[in-house]
Amino acid sequence: MLRLTAYGVRNLRSLEDTGLIPLKPLTVLVGKNSAGKSSFARILPLLKQSAERRKQAPLLWFGRLVDFGSFDEALSSFANEPEIELLLRFSSSTPFYGARMRGAREASISQDELGPIDVRLTLVSDGDDSRTVLRALHLNVFGVKVDIQISSRESTIVVDGVPATPLQDTRLIFTQGAILPQMNLFIRESAGTAPVRDSTLFQPQRRLKLGQREARIAVSEFVHGNTLDERKDEIAFRLPLAPLDKLLQHCSGLRSAPDTWSTSMHLLSLKGVSQPLKKLQRALTILKLDELLSELDESMLGFCNGVSYLEPLRATAQRYYRREEVSIEELDPKGLNTTFFLQGLTQRERDSLNEWLSSTFGFKLLVKTAGGHSSLNIETEAGNESRNMADVGLGYSQLVPVAIQLWVASRKHDIRVINQRNRAIINSRVKYGGIVVIEQPELHLHPAYQAKLADVFASCIAPTEPDEGGRHGQNVKIMAETHSPNLINRLGELIDEGLLSAEDVQVLVFEPSRETSGGTRIEVASFDEHGVLQNWPIGFFDY
């Protein structure tokens, strides 16, 4: 399965070029005001709100989670070109066969990490009405470079510098998926079958796939000259997209292959990677490109469904809330619907939440209902009675949404999720993992509570129980934008105490670029095994 493991952006507000930033279990963003921290963090909720809607462009700059304005407002004033680029990196431990061979394993091949698939989307503004338009898509698929130029008139694909030419009377059409475009090959109608309609219209039909001719030619290098095209097609569809060394292993282990194929692969394994094998890898990339784009988009959709986001200024508690008989799928970015979210939990889930809150923060939450109104109450360890949230310190109203969001994301068993048709659906965190993006979680908190957040973060990202294959997954990933030295110092202490792995934490420092451009650069600071920050700017928290 393909997983998003890193992302970045070019020419977004003050961010000229972030490069690819890995998605580690815990990422902390620090920097001065207007340094680009929030812009970087909000890319993830931007992707989420974009993936949720049907649209004509990859990104919806304005939505229910974040507001970047428009393309022109989001474009960096330091950009050399009027384009914004989204950088994505995917990894997989299994080769990609495509839909026809989904789940197949032709040979007993090592399932180690295969290496990355990099994707770069180039967005521009349409000059007529300032719409966001996807102009180009660039991929690096296990070393094969694919450049796609997208146009309403004619789109082109170039693979390792060689154009991939569609069949005569066909046209490539790209439609918008959740985030990535989807590729379709359309056949022009003949004039005889469409006497009434415009002869330039296209209708989808079953024909040779794009790349099928190239795949037949590449397979011909390794089989007898009399081998039928259908047999060559069968071989090509049974082979995966993979790095050259892994592809050679799969070719050598292909079951029921012609004798000439097996002999050719045996000789190739003795001599090593050759140009014909590289040619085969390129042909397979073209052949399976449409299915790869679909799989990458599905992976993005699953990832985006697991994104949770909380704004820096969360809603203050009200004394009463008017009851609403609606289903609440997730917390509002401001925490406005906290009371109704708690009401939507089962009694067992509320008990589990309060047990976690009590052991972690020392308080419990109660929702009381009277007439047509509900109130959110808090019961602390210091008091015997619950009090209305409106009567306690502001810090609690800021902390509660953070705590609930972390609890939901780190649950080993799914919280029930109800879709718009009131049918239970499976939470995508099981398959793709979840990530919680929080801006200034320390807001209005006592320094001791700020440090306590580090303990909670460490607990949430701790590995889950091993699965049937013996592999450990991560409960949740967390990205926190903060100005709190107490939180960062406590992370170092936890690492020194052996309660947190230094490999699981990265601190991204946003600073003005040393160049004359005036943009922002990102430096990655990490902890050593003793919890000491490396590559940390001297006097960063000084005033």
Beta strands, then each sheet from edge to edge (+ up, - down):
strand 1: 3-12
strand 2: 15-17
strand 3: 21-22
strand 4: 26-31
strand 5: 83-91
strand 6: 116-125
strand 7: 132-141
strand 8: 144-149
strand 9: 156-159
strand 10: 162-163
strand 11: 170-176
strand 12: 181-188
strand 13: 202-203
strand 14: 307-310
strand 15: 321-322
strand 16: 363-370
strand 17: 373-380
strand 18: 387-388
strand 19: 417-418
strand 20: 424-425
strand 21: 435-439
strand 22: 477-481
strand 23: 505-512
strand 24: 520-527
strand 25: 533-534
sheet 1: 2+ 1- 3+
sheet 2: 2+ 1- 5+ 6- 7+ 8- 9+ 10-
sheet 3: 14+ 21+ 22+ 4+ 23+ 24- 25+
sheet 4: 11+ 12- 13+
sheet 5: 15+ 17- 16+
sheet 6: 15+ 17- 18+
sheet 7: 19+ 20-
end
